[in-house]
Amino acid sequence: MPGTTTYENDGESIAVGRRKLTALHARFNEHSLTTPVQFVGFWSAVVCPLFYPVLLLNGLSDAEVSLFLALLGCNVIALFVGHAYGQE
């Protein structure tokens, strides 16, 4: 937008992204498969970090860095999906 700084534009895009994420989460909670998916997400988020020390113990090779980042990404997704499990 003319007359605004880049910082202001970034704040607006973050707010738009947050609204989209909130809408996606609301749609997810209304679905009939929500509870089983939340169960799997919750327990995946609990178990995934147990593999971090195994990978980090001897250092990371190039292939292990990719595996570690994929595991970290899966953990973030599992945290998002399973964070509301058991709160009903």
DSSP file (Angstrom, degrees, kcal/mol; ACC not computed):
  #  RESIDUE AA STRUCTURE BP1 BP2  ACC     N-H-->O    O-->H-N    N-H-->O    O-->H-N    TCO  KAPPA ALPHA  PHI   PSI    X-CA   Y-CA   Z-CA
    1    1 A M    >         0   0    0      0, 0.0     3,-1.4     0, 0.0     2,-0.1   0.000 360.0 360.0 360.0 138.4    0.0    0.0    0.0
    2    2 A P  T 3   +     0   0    0      0, 0.0     3,-0.1     0, 0.0     0, 0.0  -0.438 360.0  23.3 -67.6 140.6    1.3    3.5   -0.8
    3    3 A G  T 3  S+     0   0    0      1,-0.3     2,-0.3    -2,-0.1     0, 0.0   0.459 101.2 102.4  86.6   1.0    2.2    5.5    2.3
    4    4 A T    <   -     0   0    0     -3,-1.4    -1,-0.3     1,-0.0     2,-0.1  -0.858  68.5-120.6-115.6 153.8    2.8    2.5    4.6
    5    5 A T     >  -     0   0    0     -2,-0.3     4,-1.8     1,-0.1     5,-0.1  -0.390  27.3-109.7 -84.6 167.4    6.1    1.0    5.6
    6    6 A T  H  > S+     0   0    0      1,-0.2     4,-2.4     2,-0.2     5,-0.2   0.868 118.5  59.5 -63.7 -35.5    7.1   -2.6    5.0
    7    7 A Y  H  > S+     0   0    0      1,-0.2     4,-1.8     2,-0.2    -1,-0.2   0.908 104.9  48.3 -60.8 -42.8    6.8   -3.3    8.7
    8    8 A E  H  > S+     0   0    0      1,-0.2     4,-1.9     2,-0.2    -1,-0.2   0.905 110.5  51.3 -65.1 -41.0    3.1   -2.3    8.6
    9    9 A N  H  X S+     0   0    0     -4,-1.8     4,-2.3     1,-0.2    -2,-0.2   0.893 107.8  52.9 -63.3 -38.7    2.4   -4.4    5.6
   10   10 A D  H  X S+     0   0    0     -4,-2.4     4,-2.1     1,-0.2    -1,-0.2   0.891 107.1  52.3 -63.6 -38.7    4.1   -7.4    7.3
   11   11 A G  H  X S+     0   0    0     -4,-1.8     4,-2.0     1,-0.2    -1,-0.2   0.885 109.3  49.6 -63.6 -38.7    1.8   -6.9   10.3
   12   12 A E  H  X S+     0   0    0     -4,-1.9     4,-2.3     2,-0.2    -2,-0.2   0.913 110.6  49.0 -67.0 -42.4   -1.3   -6.9    8.1
   13   13 A S  H  X S+     0   0    0     -4,-2.3     4,-2.3     1,-0.2    -2,-0.2   0.856 110.0  52.1 -67.8 -33.0   -0.2  -10.1    6.3
   14   14 A I  H  X S+     0   0    0     -4,-2.1     4,-2.4     2,-0.2    -1,-0.2   0.912 109.5  49.6 -66.1 -41.6    0.5  -11.8    9.6
   15   15 A A  H  X S+     0   0    0     -4,-2.0     4,-2.1     2,-0.2    -2,-0.2   0.896 111.2  49.2 -64.1 -40.0   -3.0  -10.9   10.8
   16   16 A V  H  X S+     0   0    0     -4,-2.3     4,-2.2     2,-0.2    -2,-0.2   0.925 111.9  48.8 -64.8 -44.2   -4.5  -12.3    7.6
   17   17 A G  H  X S+     0   0    0     -4,-2.3     4,-2.3     1,-0.2    -2,-0.2   0.887 110.0  51.6 -62.1 -39.7   -2.6  -15.5    8.0
   18   18 A R  H  X S+     0   0    0     -4,-2.4     4,-2.3     2,-0.2    -1,-0.2   0.899 109.1  50.1 -65.2 -40.2   -3.7  -15.8   11.6
   19   19 A R  H  X S+     0   0    0     -4,-2.1     4,-2.3     2,-0.2    -2,-0.2   0.905 111.1  49.2 -64.7 -40.7   -7.3  -15.4   10.6
   20   20 A K  H  X S+     0   0    0     -4,-2.2     4,-2.4     2,-0.2    -2,-0.2   0.912 111.5  49.0 -64.0 -42.0   -7.0  -18.0    7.9
   21   21 A L  H  X S+     0   0    0     -4,-2.3     4,-2.3     2,-0.2    -2,-0.2   0.889 110.8  50.3 -65.3 -39.3   -5.4  -20.4   10.4
   22   22 A T  H  X S+     0   0    0     -4,-2.3     4,-2.2     2,-0.2    -2,-0.2   0.904 110.8  49.1 -64.8 -41.8   -8.1  -19.8   12.9
   23   23 A A  H  X S+     0   0    0     -4,-2.3     4,-2.2     2,-0.2    -2,-0.2   0.902 111.0  50.3 -64.6 -41.0  -10.8  -20.5   10.3
   24   24 A L  H  X S+     0   0    0     -4,-2.4     4,-2.1     1,-0.2    -2,-0.2   0.909 110.7  49.5 -62.4 -42.3   -9.0  -23.7    9.2
   25   25 A H  H  X S+     0   0    0     -4,-2.3     4,-2.1     2,-0.2    -2,-0.2   0.888 109.2  51.6 -65.4 -39.5   -8.9  -24.8   12.9
   26   26 A A  H  X S+     0   0    0     -4,-2.2     4,-1.0     2,-0.2    -1,-0.2   0.909 110.7  48.3 -64.1 -42.1  -12.6  -24.1   13.4
   27   27 A R  H  X S+     0   0    0     -4,-2.2     4,-0.5     1,-0.2     3,-0.5   0.892 110.1  53.0 -64.0 -39.2  -13.5  -26.1   10.3
   28   28 A F  H >< S+     0   0    0     -4,-2.1     3,-1.1     1,-0.2    -2,-0.2   0.903 105.8  53.2 -62.1 -42.7  -11.3  -29.0   11.6
   29   29 A N  H 3< S+     0   0    0     -4,-2.1    -1,-0.2     1,-0.2    -2,-0.2   0.730 104.5  56.4 -68.1 -21.8  -13.0  -29.0   15.0
   30   30 A E  H 3< S+     0   0    0     -4,-1.0    -1,-0.2    -3,-0.5    -2,-0.2   0.593  86.1 102.0 -84.4 -11.2  -16.4  -29.4   13.4
   31   31 A H  S X< S-     0   0    0     -3,-1.1     3,-1.3    -4,-0.5     4,-0.2  -0.410  75.7-128.4 -78.9 150.2  -15.5  -32.5   11.4
   32   32 A S  T 3  S+     0   0    0      1,-0.3     3,-0.3     2,-0.1    -1,-0.1   0.721 106.9  55.1 -71.3 -22.0  -16.6  -36.0   12.7
   33   33 A L  T 3> S+     0   0    0      1,-0.2     4,-2.0     2,-0.1    -1,-0.3   0.300  77.3 105.2 -91.9  10.5  -13.1  -37.5   12.5
   34   34 A T  H <> S+     0   0    0     -3,-1.3     4,-2.9     1,-0.2     5,-0.2   0.913  74.4  51.7 -59.9 -46.8  -11.7  -34.8   14.7
   35   35 A T  H  > S+     0   0    0     -3,-0.3     4,-2.4    -4,-0.2    -1,-0.2   0.930 112.1  43.4 -63.0 -48.4  -11.3  -36.9   17.9
   36   36 A P  H  > S+     0   0    0      0, 0.0     4,-2.2     0, 0.0    -1,-0.2   0.902 116.4  48.6 -63.6 -37.1   -9.4  -39.8   16.3
   37   37 A V  H  X S+     0   0    0     -4,-2.0     4,-2.6     2,-0.2    -2,-0.2   0.905 111.8  49.2 -68.0 -40.0   -7.2  -37.4   14.4
   38   38 A Q  H  X S+     0   0    0     -4,-2.9     4,-3.0    -5,-0.2    47,-0.2   0.883 108.7  54.3 -65.0 -37.6   -6.6  -35.4   17.5
   39   39 A F  H  X S+     0   0    0     -4,-2.4     4,-2.4    -5,-0.2     5,-0.2   0.952 112.1  42.8 -59.1 -50.5   -5.7  -38.6   19.4
   40   40 A V  H  X S+     0   0    0     -4,-2.2     4,-2.2     1,-0.2    -2,-0.2   0.910 115.6  49.8 -63.8 -42.6   -3.1  -39.5   16.8
   41   41 A G  H  X S+     0   0    0     -4,-2.6     4,-2.2     2,-0.2    41,-0.3   0.914 110.9  49.5 -62.2 -43.6   -1.8  -35.9   16.7
   42   42 A F  H  X S+     0   0    0     -4,-3.0     4,-1.4     1,-0.2    -2,-0.2   0.953 115.1  41.6 -61.3 -51.4   -1.5  -35.7   20.5
   43   43 A W  H  X S+     0   0    0     -4,-2.4     4,-2.2     1,-0.2    -1,-0.2   0.811 112.6  54.7 -72.0 -28.1    0.4  -38.9   20.9
   44   44 A S  H  X S+     0   0    0     -4,-2.2     4,-2.8    -5,-0.2    -1,-0.2   0.899 107.1  51.6 -66.3 -39.6    2.6  -38.2   17.9
   45   45 A A  H  < S+     0   0    0     -4,-2.2    -2,-0.2    33,-0.3    -1,-0.2   0.810 112.0  47.4 -66.1 -29.0    3.5  -34.9   19.4
   46   46 A V  H  < S+     0   0    0     -4,-1.4     4,-0.2    -5,-0.1    -2,-0.2   0.892 118.3  39.1 -75.7 -41.0    4.4  -36.8   22.6
   47   47 A V  H >< S+     0   0    0     -4,-2.2     3,-1.8     1,-0.2     4,-0.4   0.845 100.0  72.2 -82.5 -35.5    6.5  -39.5   20.9
   48   48 A C  G >< S+     0   0    0     -4,-2.8     3,-1.9     1,-0.3     4,-0.4   0.874  92.3  56.1 -51.7 -46.1    8.3  -37.5   18.2
   49   49 A P  G >  S+     0   0    0      0, 0.0     3,-0.9     0, 0.0    -1,-0.3   0.714  91.9  73.0 -64.0 -16.5   10.7  -35.7   20.6
   50   50 A L  G <  S+     0   0    0     -3,-1.8     4,-0.5     1,-0.2    -2,-0.2   0.751  94.3  54.0 -66.7 -21.3   11.9  -39.0   21.9
   51   51 A F  G <> S+     0   0    0     -3,-1.9     4,-1.8    -4,-0.4    -1,-0.2   0.617  88.1  80.9 -87.0 -13.3   13.8  -39.5   18.6
   52   52 A Y  H <> S+     0   0    0     -3,-0.9     4,-2.6    -4,-0.4     5,-0.2   0.941  91.3  47.5 -60.2 -50.1   15.7  -36.2   18.9
   53   53 A P  H  > S+     0   0    0      0, 0.0     4,-1.9     0, 0.0    -1,-0.2   0.879 108.4  56.4 -61.3 -35.2   18.4  -37.4   21.2
   54   54 A V  H  4 S+     0   0    0     -4,-0.5     4,-0.5     1,-0.2    -2,-0.2   0.916 113.9  39.5 -60.7 -42.7   19.0  -40.5   19.1
   55   55 A L  H  < S+     0   0    0     -4,-1.8     3,-0.3     1,-0.2    -1,-0.2   0.873 119.6  45.1 -74.2 -37.1   19.6  -38.3   16.0
   56   56 A L  H >< S+     0   0    0     -4,-2.6     3,-0.8    -5,-0.2    -2,-0.2   0.647  91.8  82.8 -84.4 -14.5   21.6  -35.6   17.9
   57   57 A L  T 3< S+     0   0    0     -4,-1.9    -1,-0.2     1,-0.3    -2,-0.1   0.899 104.4  26.2 -59.4 -45.7   23.8  -37.9   19.9
   58   58 A N  T 3  S-     0   0    0     -4,-0.5    -1,-0.3     1,-0.4    -2,-0.1   0.256 119.9 -99.4-102.6  11.7   26.4  -38.6   17.2
   59   59 A G    <   -     0   0    0     -3,-0.8     2,-0.5    -4,-0.1    -1,-0.4  -0.117  43.7 -78.7  87.3 166.5   26.0  -35.4   15.3
   60   60 A L        -     0   0    0     -4,-0.1     2,-0.1    -3,-0.1    -4,-0.1  -0.914  33.8-159.5-113.0 124.2   24.0  -35.0   12.1
   61   61 A S     >  -     0   0    0     -2,-0.5     4,-2.1     1,-0.1     5,-0.2  -0.319  45.5 -90.4 -81.7 178.5   25.2  -36.0    8.6
   62   62 A D  H  > S+     0   0    0      1,-0.2     4,-1.5     2,-0.2     5,-0.1   0.911 129.6  45.7 -59.8 -43.4   23.5  -34.4    5.6
   63   63 A A  H  > S+     0   0    0      1,-0.2     4,-2.0     2,-0.2    -1,-0.2   0.875 112.1  51.9 -67.5 -36.8   20.9  -37.1    5.3
   64   64 A E  H  > S+     0   0    0      2,-0.2     4,-2.9     1,-0.2    -1,-0.2   0.808 103.1  58.4 -71.7 -28.5   20.2  -36.9    9.1
   65   65 A V  H  X S+     0   0    0     -4,-2.1     4,-2.6     2,-0.2    -1,-0.2   0.932 107.8  46.9 -63.5 -44.5   19.7  -33.1    8.9
   66   66 A S  H  X S+     0   0    0     -4,-1.5     4,-2.3     2,-0.2    -2,-0.2   0.917 113.7  48.3 -62.1 -42.9   16.9  -33.7    6.4
   67   67 A L  H  X S+     0   0    0     -4,-2.0     4,-2.5     2,-0.2    -2,-0.2   0.909 111.6  50.0 -63.2 -42.8   15.5  -36.4    8.6
   68   68 A F  H  X S+     0   0    0     -4,-2.9     4,-2.5     2,-0.2    -2,-0.2   0.917 111.7  47.4 -63.4 -44.0   15.7  -34.2   11.7
   69   69 A L  H  X S+     0   0    0     -4,-2.6     4,-2.5     2,-0.2    -1,-0.2   0.883 112.3  50.0 -65.9 -37.9   14.0  -31.3   10.0
   70   70 A A  H  X S+     0   0    0     -4,-2.3     4,-2.5     2,-0.2    -2,-0.2   0.913 111.8  48.3 -65.1 -41.9   11.2  -33.6    8.7
   71   71 A L  H  X S+     0   0    0     -4,-2.5     4,-2.1     2,-0.2    -2,-0.2   0.894 111.6  50.0 -64.2 -40.3   10.8  -35.0   12.2
   72   72 A L  H  X S+     0   0    0     -4,-2.5     4,-2.0     2,-0.2    -2,-0.2   0.905 111.1  49.1 -64.3 -42.2   10.7  -31.4   13.6
   73   73 A G  H  X S+     0   0    0     -4,-2.5     4,-2.3     2,-0.2    -2,-0.2   0.907 110.5  50.5 -63.5 -42.3    8.1  -30.4   11.0
   74   74 A C  H  X S+     0   0    0     -4,-2.5     4,-2.6     1,-0.2    -1,-0.2   0.881 108.9  52.7 -62.5 -37.6    6.0  -33.5   11.8
   75   75 A N  H  X S+     0   0    0     -4,-2.1     4,-2.4     2,-0.2    -2,-0.2   0.906 108.4  49.5 -65.6 -41.1    6.2  -32.6   15.5
   76   76 A V  H  X S+     0   0    0     -4,-2.0     4,-2.1     2,-0.2    -2,-0.2   0.923 113.2  46.7 -63.1 -44.3    4.9  -29.1   14.8
   77   77 A I  H  X S+     0   0    0     -4,-2.3     4,-2.7     1,-0.2     5,-0.2   0.916 112.0  50.8 -63.9 -42.8    2.0  -30.4   12.8
   78   78 A A  H  X S+     0   0    0     -4,-2.6     4,-2.8     1,-0.2   -33,-0.3   0.882 108.9  51.9 -63.6 -37.9    1.2  -33.0   15.4
   79   79 A L  H  X S+     0   0    0     -4,-2.4     4,-1.0     2,-0.2    -1,-0.2   0.916 111.8  46.7 -62.9 -42.5    1.2  -30.3   18.1
   80   80 A F  H  < S+     0   0    0     -4,-2.1     3,-0.3     1,-0.2     4,-0.2   0.925 117.9  41.5 -64.8 -45.1   -1.2  -28.2   16.0
   81   81 A V  H  < S+     0   0    0     -4,-2.7     3,-0.4     1,-0.2    -2,-0.2   0.894 123.4  35.9 -72.0 -40.4   -3.5  -31.1   15.3
   82   82 A G  H >< S+     0   0    0     -4,-2.8     3,-1.5   -41,-0.3    -1,-0.2   0.394  83.4 100.1 -98.7   4.0   -3.5  -32.7   18.8
   83   83 A H  T 3< S+     0   0    0     -4,-1.0    -1,-0.2    -3,-0.3    -2,-0.1   0.767  86.4  46.5 -66.3 -23.7   -3.3  -29.7   21.1
   84   84 A A  T >  S+     0   0    0     -3,-0.4     3,-1.7    -4,-0.2    -1,-0.3   0.389  81.0 127.7 -96.8   3.7   -7.1  -29.8   21.9
   85   85 A Y  T <  S+     0   0    0     -3,-1.5    -3,-0.0     1,-0.3   -50,-0.0  -0.396  78.3  10.8 -64.5 131.8   -7.3  -33.6   22.5
   86   86 A G  T 3  S+     0   0    0     -2,-0.1    -1,-0.3     1,-0.0    -2,-0.1   0.522  95.6 108.0  81.4   6.5   -8.9  -34.4   25.9
   87   87 A Q    <         0   0    0     -3,-1.7    -2,-0.1     1,-0.2    -1,-0.0   0.464 360.0 360.0 -93.6  -1.6  -10.1  -30.8   26.6
   88   88 A E              0   0    0     -4,-0.2    -1,-0.2     0, 0.0    -3,-0.1   0.500 360.0 360.0 -72.6 360.0  -13.8  -31.6   26.0
